[in-house]
Amino acid sequence: MTCTDKALEAVLHLDTVRFGDVGIHDPPAWYFVHRRLTLDVIPSSPDCDHYVVNVERKSCRLYKSKRSKLFFSAVFRAGQHVVALCDTLQYVYILQDNLKWRRHNTASRSVDVSQKVKVSGFVDLIDDAFMISDFDTKEFFLFDLKRWEWFSVKPSFGLLSGRCIFAEGFIYSCSDEGLAAFELVPDDTSYRLGVPIMLDFSWKYIWGNRRFLSFDSICKGEIGDCVAFCVVHGHELASPSTWSHTLAATTVQVQLVETAPGTKEPVRVDHVDIFLSSIVQKRWILTNYAFAL
């Protein structure tokens, strides 16, 4: 989308419609993964093909699916990799440069990798690792891509929700009250999450399903004494008279203080900006995938 004074205008259209009735709480049919100048649009079903969008040129190519009959339950970035999970922790799939998926067996000394999981949220831990939480069991799991091993994580709060952000030793998650930040701490052969630091501010909430909220970091380079985030939220259904979807973007700047090498603790919210716009579209608008470019 590009921004004008009146509304956001589409610069590219992808055919990501899936057949049959779709409930608002159904698992995602498509996953959007941003890396460098491209956006991978990856279907959960192996029967659909894979889009690669060139963000700079605003163009896309469609590639035939090259994976076996596997349904993905989660797809996201982990360091320089695009990773996918099915319905258990037994295998992790890595997207190759030729757009084929390589399956890797996993191991663990503390986690039953055969158990089924329903991913509620995830966080890219940058250094070839990622963490997820399971909606049903309320458990947290960290995966080391160098050792291909799962570790249990002792939680200190509810669940990860959608995409969370890791910055300077802390994991940031968007909540109804603002931001929650918690430190990831090694604990013998596992990990634990520190007590959450609540950073209260009023982000603009559009009435509707909170599932269609997206959270991203605006800082793409080296982080100094502050970090900035953006919260995007919209209404999935439009008014039949105008077909206009309301959209809100809230940017927030958080002040940091260095507490140890490689760790900067958030201490307060410094600045908040709110931008309101709209999208004219007869179909649903799913704003749970928005990226700061």
N, C-alpha and C positions, 0 to 999 in steps of 0.2 A: 504494500500500500504506500501511496505518497500522500502527504498532507497538504491540504489547501485551506483557505479560510472557511469554506463551507463544509466539506466532508473529506474523508479519506477516499481516495480513488484507486481502484485496482489497476496494477500495471501488468499483472499476469494471472491467468486462470488455469487451474489444474482440475482435471476430472477425477475427483476423489470420492464420488458418490458410490455407496455400496447398496446392493440390492436388498429388498425386503424392508419391513418395518424396523426402525431404529429407535430404541428407547433412550431417553436422555441419560440414563445411568449405565448404559451398555459400555463394555470396554472399548477403548479407542480403536477405530478401524485403520487409522494412519498415525505414524509418528514422524515428527519433524525434528531433524538434528542439524544444527548449524555448526559448520566447521570452516574456518577461514572465509573464502569467498563463495562457498557453496552451501546449499541447503539440501540435505537428503530427505526425501519424502518417501517413507518406507511403510508398506502395508503390513498389517498384522497377519493377513492371510497370504499364503504362498501362491494363491491363484491370481493375485494382482501383481502388477509390475512396479518398478522402482523409478521414481522421478529424481533427477539431479538438476537443481536450479542453480544457475549462475547469478548470484545476487547482484554483482556489479553490472552485468550486461542485461539483467532482467529477462533472461531466456531460460529455457529448460529442455531437457532431453528425457525421453522415456526408454528405459532399459528392461528387457525381458527378465522376468524373475529367474534366478539361478539357484534357488534353494529348494531343498526337498520339502515334503509335505509337513512343514512345521508352522504352527501358529505362534507368533511372538506375543508375549504378555507385557513386555517392556522393552524399549529401545532408547538408548541415550548415549551421550559422550562420556568417556572415561580417559582423561589425558588426551593423547593423540588418537585414540581408538574410538570407533563406534561399536558399542556392544549391545547384545540382545539376550533376553532370557525367555524361556518357555514357561511352563507351569511349575517347574521344580528348580532347585539349585544345582542339579547334577551336571549340567552343561552350561558353558558360557560361549556365545557365538560372537566372532569378531569379523567385521566387514573388511574385506581385502580391497586393494586398489582396483582389481578387476570386477568388483561388485559381487563377488562370490562370498559366501559366509563360511568361515572355518570353525568347526566345532572343537571345543577343548573340554576334556574331562576335568572335573574339579575334585578337590579333596578337602577334608577338614578333620581336626581333632576334637572339635567342640560342637559341630553342627551336623545334623542329619540332612545330608544333601539331597536325599530322596523325597523329603517332605515337600508338599505343595505350598506355593506361596502366591499371594495376591499383592502385588507391589502397590503400596499407597503413595510412595514418594522415593526420590533418589537424590544423591548428591555426588558430583564428580570431585574426587579428592586430588585431582591434578596429577599426582606422581604415580601414575599407573595403578590406581585404586579407585574404588567407588563403594558407596554404602546405600543400602535400601532398607525399608521397613515393610513388614508384612501386616496388611490390614486385619487379617483374621486373628493371628496370634499375638499381635502387638510387639513382635520381636524385631530386633535390628541386626543386620548382617553386613560385615565389611568384607570385600573381596580384593585380594592382592593379585594383580595381573602378572607380577613377576614370578610369584610362587604358585599361581593358580590354586589358591587356597582361600577358603571361607573362614572368617573369624566371627565369634559372637560379640555383640556390643551391648554393654549394660546401659539401658536408657535412663534418662532423667526427666522425661516428659512424655507426651502422648505419642504422636507419629509424625514422620515426614509426610508432607503434603505436596505432591507434584514435584517440580524442579526446585531444589534448594541450592544454595551457593556456598562454596568453601572459599574463605579468604583469610590469609594470615593466621592460620591455626584455628579458626572458628567457623562453625557451620551456621548459616543464616537461613531461617525459615519464616515465611510470611504467615502471620496469624491475624485474627479479626481485630486485635488490639494494636497491631503494629508489626514489629519484627522481634523474633526470638533468636538469640545467638548463644551457642554453647560450644565449649571447647572439646575437641576430640583428644582423649588422653590414652596413651598405651598403658595397659594394666596386665603385667606378666605376659601370659600367652593370649590375651584378648585385649579388648579396648573398652573404654567407658566414656560416657558423655558427661561433661561438667554440668553444674547447676545453670539453668538458662538465665541469661541476662535479657530482661525485657526492655525493649526500646519502643516506648509508646509514641505514636503519632497517628493522626487521622488520615488514612488513605481513602481515596474516593471509592465508595462501594456502590455499584449499580445494582438495583434490586434484581434478584434472579439467582441462578445456581452458582454457588461459590466454586464449583468445579471449573468454571470458565475464567479462572484467574491465572495470570502468568507472572512469573517473578524472574528477574534477571539482573546481573550486575552491569552497570554502565562502564566501569573501569576495566579497560582491556590491556593496560600496560602495567608498569610497576606501581604498586600502591604505596602512597606516602603516609601522611597523618590522617587521612580520611578515605572512605570508600563510599561510592554512590550506587544506589539500586533503583530499579524501576518496577512498579506494580501496574499491570494492565488488566482491566476488567471490563467486560461488556455483557450485554443482554443477548442471549442466544436467539430470541424471537423478536421480530419487528412488528410494529403497528401495521395492521393490514391497510390502513388508509395512506400511509407514507412509505412503508417498507424501509424505515430508517431504524437502524440499531444504534443505541447510545453506547459510546465508548469512553472510558476514562483511563488516563495514564498519570500515575503519581510517582514523582521522583523524590528520593530522600537521600540526604547526605549524612553519613555517620562518622563522628569523630573517633579516632583510634589513639591508644596509648601503648607503646611497646612495653611488654612485660617480660619477654625472654627472646633470645635469638629466633627469628622466624615466627614469632607470635605477637600479635597486636590486638589488645582487648578493646572492644567497643565500649565507649563511656557515655555517649549522648547523641541525640539527633540534633544536627546543626541547622538543616534547612530542608524545607518541603515545598515542592511545586506541584500543582494539579492542572492537567490539561484535559478539556472535554471536547469530544468531537463525535462524529457519527459515520456509519457506513450504510449505504443504500444497497440492500440485497434482499431478494424475496425469500431465499433459503436461510437456514440457520447460519449463524456466525459463531465459530468456536474460537474464543480468544485465549484458550489455555496454552497456545503455542505462539508466543511473541518474543522477539529477540532484539537486543540492543546491538546494532551493527557498528 
